[in-house]
Every structure is written in structure tokens, then in C-alpha cells.
């Protein structure tokens, strides 16, 4: 059975609502501010931003549903000759105050082109400022569990895809500890209901998994030096999002809403010329683990 645009849209909106409620309850202070927007050319969305909370310094949980004519730049990015497109998705980035609490990103999306080609994509990845092996194991175990409900080949396949995708070539380092990433799933298939179900399961895994990680770390004390390191790690995050992230590029070439596209950037980030970490420090340990291919579940 082929899913409909309406069924995907309504389910993605429900997932956005569920995640926002869970994050507000976790923070205990801040509430999401919502902006409803229309896109010139077709569609619009609901941008929701949380900031200055007990836990979350800045974050966004965005829903969009856009459609319109494929520009030459968009055709090139999609590698398609289709005349028009439909795209909907939920995208999330959370930047916490406490440097012991990790940054997290999630995205689930659906594309449909006028030539009949359609597909799902998405994923979740974790970017700790300080890598905690136990939390990395917990996170990847959660990723494997949701994948294994649908196909035991998914986790190893999508884990490697995340390692390769969330990589900063000019730094020769991964953005964080990875997670899962998938794209063009079900492309050209007449039956994509099970892939839709998997995509939604990924979306609904986000809140319980992330809030459990947050609750373990949110009360830990931190120093000004650790905040400085957090700023440097955020800087790396910014570099990836502006230079390499497909979602950022798609949003810009499809004339998306700039404020919503760039909500993934932190309020504050640092860059330091020729920065080096101290030997045998937690910063050095973190730096040493920003490589592809680590088996975090068995680390």
C-alpha cells in the first residue's frame, strides 16, 4: 500500500506535538514558542523554538510541508528531471546549557516528485561535548532496538551511513558519536507502508531516549573551562551544518524559511586558532573518539 501525502503530514504533525510536550516536561521551565509560516511558491510549516530553560539553552522542533516547482538547483540536488515536488518532515536540534548534556539532532522526512518517485529519509545522531562511553552504548542500543523491530540489517547499514554522513572532512573528524542515517528508502516502491512505519518509529524513539540521557547528566556541576570546550564543540557543529548538511542545502535552494532552516545553530559558539587539548584530559579522550567505525554497543 502506498501512503498518502495527507497521512504522512498528519502523522508527522502529531510526532512534533508529542516531542514538544516531552521536552517541555523534561526542562520544567521553558515552553516552545510557535511561528506559523507560509512559503512563497507553496506550503508552509510550524517552527517551534525553546530557549533559556532550566536545561535547554536553545532548540527547535520544526514541521514543514512544502511543494512547488523544481528549480534547476533543486533538480541538481535531487538528481531528478521532475517538474515539481512535495516534501514534508520534522527536524530537531537541541543545544543544552550543561556541557555534560549532549547535543542531539533528529530528522524524519518524505519526498514525492511529479514523476511518481517517492521516498523516506531520516535519522538521529548524538553529539556529546564530552563523550561518555556508557551513554554512547545506551544511545546506540536504543537505535539498534528501533531498527531491529523492522529489519536486523537496518542498524549496521544505517549506523555506517551515519558515520560517513556526519563527518567533517576538513577536520577529519566525525561530528559526534553518530547514530543512524537513512535516505531514499522505498524509492520507486509501490508499497512503502512498512518504511513509513519505521520512519515514524524513529521519530517516536527520540523523546524517551534523549530525555533519559538528559536526566542522567543535567545536575552535574561544570567549570568555565568546560563551557569553553562546549563552545568549541558547538563551533564544529556549526561548520558541519553550514558546509555539509543536506537539509540545510535543500532548505536554501528550495526557498525555504531561512529562520527555520538555521534554527539548528546554537546561540553561542567559539572558534580558537590552533587549539590543542591537554594530554590525558577528558577533552583529549573525546577528540580521540571522533572517528568512524566505533562499535559503541560493545565498547
N, C-alpha and C positions, 0 to 999 in steps of 0.2 A: 504494500500500500504506500502510495506517495503522500507525504504530508502536505498540508496546505500552508500558504503564507499566513493565513489568519491563525491557524493552530499554533504555529511557531511563535508568532508575535505575542499572542495572549499568554502562552506558557512562559516566554522569556520575561514578560512584564511581571508575572507572578513571582518568578525567581528573584527579580530585582527587589520586589516588595519584601520577600522573606529574608533576603540577605540584609537589607537596610534595618529591618526590625531587630535582627540578631546582633548586628554591630552596635546599634544604639543601646541595647540592653547590656552588651559587654562593656561599653565605655562608661555608662552610668551618668553621663553629664550632657554630652553634646548630642544634638539632633541633626538630621540631614536637612539641608536647605535644597528645595527643588526648583529648577528652572525648566519650564516647558518651552520648547523652541521649534520653529519651523525651518525647513531647509528650502532655500530658493532652488527650484528645479524638481522638488518632490520629497515629501516625507518630513520627518522631524524626530523629536525624542524627548526623553526626560533625563536631565542631568541632575544628579543628586550629590551634593558635596557635604562632607562632615569636617569640622576643623576645631582646633583649640579645645579638645575634650580632655578628660582625665587621662586617656590612653592614646587617642589618635590625634596627631598634630594636623594632618591633612589627609583626606581620602575622598575618593569618588566611586559611586556605583551608578553607572550610566546605562540607560537603554536607548537604542536608536532603531528607527525603521526608515530607511531612505530608499528612494528609487529615482530613476531618471535615465537620461541619455548617456551612453558611454562616450566619454571624451577620448581623443587619441591617447592621452597619457594613461587613462584608466584602462583602455583596451590593451595597452602595452603591459601594464602591471598585471592584469588578469590573463594575459596571453590569450585573448579572445577577439573575435571579429563581431561579437554580438552588438546589436544597436542599443539595447537598454538593459538595465539591471535592477534587481531588488536585493536589498541587504538589510538584515536585522541582527541585533546582538546585544549582549550585556558585557560590559567591560568594567573591571575593578582594579584600582591600585590603592593601597593603604600605606601611609607613612606614619609610623608610631613615634611618640615622643621619646620613649625609653630606648636607648641604643641596644639593649638586650632583647628587645622585641623585634622580630624580623619584618621587613617589607614583604608584602605579598601582592601578586598580580593574578588575575583570572580573566579569561575571555571565553565566551561561547558565541558562535555566530553562524548565520545561514545566508548563503548567496544563491540567487537564482537569476539566470540570464535569459534573454529573449529567445535564444536558440534552443531552450529547453534544458540546458545543462544546469545542474544544481548540486550543492554540496554543503557539508557542515565542517566547522573547524573549531578549535578552542584549545584550552589547556590551563594549567595552574602551575606557577613556579614561585619558589621561595628565595628571598634574598636576605639572609641574615647579615647584620653588621658584624657580629661575632658568631662564627659557626660553632654550634653545639651538636656534637655527633648524635646524642640521644634524640634531640629534636629533629635532626635530619632523618634519622631512622623512622621516627614516628610519622613524619610527613610523607616520606616515600612509601611506607607501609600503607598509609591511607590512600595514596594514589594507586598502588597496586590493587588494593581491595576493590575500589570502584571499577577499575579496568577488568579485573577477573570476573566480575559479575556478568560481563558481556563476551569477553574473548581473552583467553590467557595469553595470547600473543600481543595484546594491546600494550601492556605495561613495558616490556622490554623494547618494543618498537617505538612507542611514544616517549619513553624515557630517553632513548638515544636521540630522538628527534629534538627533544627539549635541550639536551646537552649541546647539540650542534646549532640550534637556533639561538638560544640565549647565550651567545658568545660574542665577546667584543674583540674582533680581530686586531685592531690597532693597539690593544692592551695585551693580547694573547692570554685572556682570562675569561672565564665564564662570569655571567652576571651574578650568580649566586650558586645555590646547590641544585638548580634545575627543578624538575618535576615531570610533567607530561606536556606534550605539544602535538597537535594533530591538525591536518588541513586537507581539504579536497576529499573528505571522507564521504563515500557514497556518490562521488561524481559520476554522472552518467547512469546511475542505477534507477530502475523503475521502482524498486522497493527500498525506502530509506527510513522506515518507521523505527527499526531497531537502532539505527545510528542516531536518530533524533532522541530516542530514549537514553542512549548512552551520553549524548551531549548534555541533556538535562540532568542526568545523574552526576556528571562532573560539576555542573553549576550548583547542585544542591549539596555536594560534598564540601564546598568551600567554607561555609559558615561554621559548622561544627568542628571541622578540623582546625581552622585558623584560630577560633576563639579558645580552643583548648591549648594551643601553643601560646597565645597571648596570656592566658591566665597563669601559666607556669612562670612567666617572666616579668609581668607588669609591675610587681612590687620590689624588684631588685634595685638596690642603690647603684648609682653610676657617678663617674667623675667628669670633670670638664674635659679631660684628655679623651675619655671615651666618647663624649659628644663631638669632639673634633674628628675622631675617627669615623663616627656616624656621618658627618658632613662629607668626608672624602668618599665613603661608600655610596652615598647619595649622588655624588658627582659622577661616579661610574654609571649609576642608573640613568642619569640624565643623558650621558653620552650614548648609551645604547638606544634609548627611546628616540632621540633626535636623529641619529645616524642610521640605525639598522632596523628599527621596529616596523613591521609591515602594516600594522594597524594605523600607526601614525601617518605613514606614507599614503595609505588608502584614504584616510580621512581628508588629508590635504588635497590630493588630486581629485577627489570626488566633491570638492567644495563643501566639505562638512563644516560643522560649527567649531571654530578654532578653540574657543574656551573649553569646550568639552573634550576635544582631542588632546589638548595639552594639560588637562587636569591631572594627568599621570605624573607630572613633575612636582617635586617637593617644594615647600615654601622656602627652604634654605638648603643650600648645598655648598661644598667647598672644593676648591682645587688648590693644590700646593705644588710648587715647582720642585721636581726631583725628590718627591717624598720617599723616605725609606722607613721601614719598620724596625723596631728593636728586636734583637736576636732573642729567641725563646719567649716571645711575648704572645698574648692571645691574638694580636694583630698579625704577627708573622704566621701563626697557625692558620688563621683564616685565609691569608694570602696564599698559603701553600696548598689549600684545598680548592682553589678556584680553577679547577681543571676538569676536563671532560672524562667521563667513563668511571667515576667512582661508584661502587656498589654500596650505596648508603644503607640499605636494609641489612646487609651483613657486615657493615664497617665496625 
